[in-house]
């Protein structure tokens, strides 16, 4: 066994190092464990005993996603503690828009070379975000693939499972003309548009990651690594307080406003977004100015400062706005729903 392992290590895969690094996982993920979890991390599969007594008609909700080329920024800065938070929060938001509570999360890390400090930082970020979201980091896979990834490159993907009562699923069917649109602010780019952003920053702005920007109030690297916001706790609190007033939610990620809002609209409704009704963050102004990107493409590629869009009963919009702000989010009334072809108009 020893000679085989040594040969494998010479080929770029160090099993003993992987075992050593993974030995600390239980300590890292302990605080994320929910009461429903059976067994411990490290088995062939994670066990989760859903307490069906808590629900009348429980529906499981799943989603899988990655972090995209934001990983390049983490690698260049040699900072890997935020990227796991980005992944968890993105996935949590994707099921929160359906009204789901997150239950457990699984990760996949594919690496060219296993670097213990990188691995530990990623897992620490995943665990921290899972703890804050109230979901268990129940398992995952770490693959050493030197023939697929070069140097310190790695990929990071996550899968989340949540639950929602069948009669509380938000599927957009309650959206109607006259609804108000409320936007919750983003922290920055979140996890989308980095391929274009990197091109503009490197070739047009000609900035380095450790360059301080007075426009941004931080270094370029700090701006680009700002953590994707987890909206789930606030959304669940708002749904509980206003059970019939929130008609649909859209996570404003890849595809921006025109790519995401129509996913929760009926065929006979369109969303009208009013420019100037919220604070467009400096990073987006910078990217537009230096990159010469059209308004239409900016809204298609980036979140433009709005990470979550809510379609709500117009009569309760002001109360929902106030509650969202009390929950710690910057919130804006950014538009309304009108009759028309399922689309987004930015006016």
N, C-alpha and C positions, 0 to 999 in steps of 0.2 A: 504493500500500500504506500509506503514511504517513497519508493522510487517512482511510482506512478504519479504521486502528488508533486514530486520535484519536477518531473517532466512536464506536467500540466502547468506548474508555476513558470517554467521556462517558456512555455507557449503563451504566457500572459494571464493565466487564471490561477489565482492563489487561494485554494480551498481553505487552508489552515488560517490564513489571514481573515477570510470571510467569516469563518466560525468564531474567531476571536472577536471581531468587530461586532458581530450579531449577538454575542453573549451579553452585551449591555442593553439590548433592546427592551427587555422586560422592565428594567428600571425606568427607561425613558417613557414608555407608554402606560405605565401603571396608573397614572392619574386620569387617563382617558377612559378607563374601563367602567362600563355601565353594569348594573346589577344583572341584566339579562345575559351577559356573556358567560359561557361555559368553557371550562378548560383554560389554557394559557396560550400565549403567542408562541409560535414555533412549530405547531402541528401542520399536518397536510392541508387542513382547512380550519377556518374560524367557525365557532359555534355560537349562535345567538338565539336564545329562546324568547321569541316575541310573546309578551304577556297579552294574549287576546282578550282577557277580561277587561282591559282598559278601553277596548274599542267595540263598537257595534258591528261595523263592516270595514275592517282595516284593508287598505290597499297599499302594497309596497311600491315604492317609487325609486327608480335607479337612474344613475347618470355616470358617464365616464368622460374625462377630459384631460388635457395636458396644459402646460404652461407656455408652450411655444418658444420663440426665440428670445424671450426674456432670460432664458437659461444662459444665453451668450453673455449677457450683462453680469449675471452672477459669477460666471466663470472668469471673466476679465477682471472683476473686482475681487475675486477670491473670497466672496462672501456668499454663503449658502444657507444661512439661517432663516432667510425670509421667503425663499422660493417654495418651501413646503407649505408655508402659511398661505401663499398665493393659491396653490393648488387646492387645498382643502376648502378655502373660502369660496373659490370659484365653483366648485362642485356643490357645496352647501347651498349657494344661491340658486343654482340651476334646479334644485328640487324644491327650494323654498317658494319659488314662483307658482308651484302647483299646490301649495299649502302644506307641504310635508315637513315633518320633524326628522332631522337626521338621526340615524341609529348607529351605523358603523361604516368605516372607511377602509379601503385597501389601496396600497400603493405599488407601483412598479418602477424600479430604478434600473436602467440599462447603462452600464459604464464601460469605458475603454480600459480603465485601470482603477481598481478599488483603492481609494485614498481614505483612510480612516477618518480624518478630520472633516472631509467633505461629506462622507456618509453620515457621521454623527450629527453634523449641523443640519443636514436635510431632515433627518428623522426627528431631531429636536423641534424643528419648525412644524413638521406634520403633527407631532404630538401636542404642541402648544395650541395650534389652531383647532385640533379635534377637542381638546379639553374645553376651550372657550365655546365651541359649538355644541358641546354636550353629546358628542358621538365618540364611539370607541374606535381607536386605531387597532383593528382586529387582526390584521395580517398584511402580507405583501410579498414581493419577489424582488430580489436584487440579483441581476445577471451581469457577470463579467464577460464582455464580448470585445476583446481587443481587435478583432477583425472587422467589427462593425463601427465602433467609435474610436476616434483617434485621440491620443494624449489624454487630457483630463476631461474630454467631452463626456456628457451623459444626457440621458433623457429621463423625464419624470412624468408619470401618468398616474391618475387616481380614479378609483371607482367608489361611488357612495350609494348606500341604500338607506331609504327613509320610509316613513309611514304616514298615511293621512286617512281620515275617515272618508268613506266613499262619498257621502253627501256634502263634504266640505272641500272637495277637489276644486281648485280654481282652473278652469279650462277655457275661460273667455266667453262662455255661453251667456253670461249675465251682462256683458258689455252692451251698452246701448248709446245711441246718439244723445248728446247732452252731458255725458259723463265728463268729469274733470280729469286731467292728467297731472299727476304729481311726480316730480323727479327727486330722487335722493342723490346727493352729491357723491362723486367718486373721489378717490385719493390721488388719482393721476391716470396713467394709461391702464392700470390694472393688469390684465394679461393679454392685451390685444393691440395689434398695430406695430409691434416692435420691429418687424422687418423694414417697414417704411421709416419708422422713427430713427432706427440705427443708421440707415442710409443718409437721411437728412442731416443728422447730427455729425456723422463722420465726414461727409463730403461737402456739405453746405455751411453748417455752423462751424465745422472744423474744431470741435471741442473734444477735450479728453475727459474721461470719466471723473478724474479728480479735480477738474476745473470748477471753481466756484462761479455760480451765475447769480448776479444781482437780480435778474429777472425772476429767477426761480426761488431765490432765498436759500439755496443749498447747492451742493455740488451736483454736477450732471448725473453722476452715478447714484447719488442718494435719491434724486428725483425719479430715476428710472427703476429703482428697486423699491419704491413705496409700495406697501402691501395692499393687495386687493381687499377691499372692505367686505366683511361678513355682515350681510343685512338680515340674516335669518332671525336672530332674537327679536329685533325691532318689528319685523314683519309679522311674526307670530303674536307679539304683544298687541299690535294694531288690529290684527284679525280677531283677536279675542275681545278687544274693546269695541270694535265696530264690525260685528259678525256678518252683517248683510250689506255693508257699504263699500267694501273692497271687491271689485268685480273682476279684476285681472292684474297680473304682475308680469313684467318683462325684464329679464336680466340683460342689461345693455352691454353686450360683449362683442365678439367678432361679427361684423356686419353692421354694427352701429344701430342707429335709430331705424333706418329702413329695412334692416335685416332681421330685427328682433321684435319690434312692436307688432308687425302684422301676424306674427306667429300666435298671438292671443286675441286677434280681432275676428269678429264674425265677417262673412263675405260682404255684407252690406254696410260695413262701417269703416271709416278711415280716421286716422289720427292726425290732428293738426298741431304742430309744434311751433311755438312762438319764440323766435330768437330774441335774445336780450332779457329773457325772464329769469335767467340764472347766471351764476358766476362761471364763465368759461375760464378754466385754470390756465396760468401762464404757459405751461408746457405746450398746450394746444395752439396758443397764439404764436409761440416760437416756431413750431413745426409748420404751421401754415405760412408764416411770413418768410422763413428761410427756404422752405421746400417748394414754394409756389404752388401749393396744393389747392384745388378748387374747393369752394364751400361744400358742394355736393359730395366730393370724395372724402373730405374731412369727416362728414357725418356718416359715411359708409364704413370708414376704417376705424375711427376712434369713438370713444364714448362721449367726448367733448365736455366732460365734467359731470355727467349724469350716469351713475352706475346702475340705478334701478328705476323703473317707470311703473307707476301705479295708476290704473284706471278706476276711479272711485265715483260714488254717488256725489253729484255736484253739491247737493244740499249739506253734505257732511265734509266737504273738502277742507274748509277752514279748520274744523276741529281735528281732522286727521293730520293736517299740516302742523298744528300746534303740538299734537301728541308726538309726531315724528321728531320734532325739534327737542322736545323734552327727553326723548330717548337717545339723544346725542347725535342726531344726524342733521346736516344742513338739508332743508327741504324747500322745494319751490313749486309753485303752480305754473306748469310749463305749457299747457295747452288743453285741448278738449277733443272729444270724440264727436264726429259728425257723420251724417249719412253719405254714402259714396262707395266707390270701389275700395276694396281692402288694400290700403296703402298708407304711406306717411307723407304728409305735406309739411315742409318747413318754410314758414313765412316770416 
